[in-house]
Amino acid sequence: LRGLRSVYVWVAPINSKIEQEGLTTALIQKDTERQLQREGIKLLPEAEFDRLRRSRNYPLGRLEIIVTVKDIKEGNEKIYNITVRFSQIAFLSRAPVIKLFAPTWEKQTIGYSGDLRKVTEVIKAGVEAFISAFMSVNSK
């Protein structure tokens, strides 16, 4: 994470049934970006991210939020799997012209709850863990 100047946030699409219950991709994106901005972490819009990923020397990273929520048959309980992952551009040592995104930091949480607000809290906690790791090597 050291030396990164900016971060692009990407949220995986969420099950439409869960989105209808109020946990939307757009909400997670907005909340995550707000958390990062509060700590002074510069965000990249998608167009700028796409442009910079073609450059060779720009230290570029993508914070990925992947949320899977499934209903449990009995009651209102749901099981969730939340992954907050940071990937960076890496080059293959045997062929340095080949570059790809490789995960360099990750936090995964699995649990269950009858309340989707719990899922939102777990996502925010994962983002806070990322912020802590990022700030520990990139002071303001």
Salt bridges, closest charged atoms under 4 A:
GLU21 OE2 - LYS17 NZ 2.92
GLU21 OE1 - LYS78 NZ 3.28
ASP31 OD1 - ARG34 NH1 3.23
GLU48 OE2 - ARG51 NH2 2.79
ASP50 OD1 - ARG53 NH1 3.93
GLU64 OE2 - ARG62 NE 2.75
GLU64 OE1 - ARG85 NH1 3.30
ASP71 OD2 - LYS17 NZ 2.74
ASP71 OD1 - LYS78 NZ 2.75
GLU106 OE1 - ARG85 NE 2.81
ASP115 OD2 - ARG117 NH2 2.86
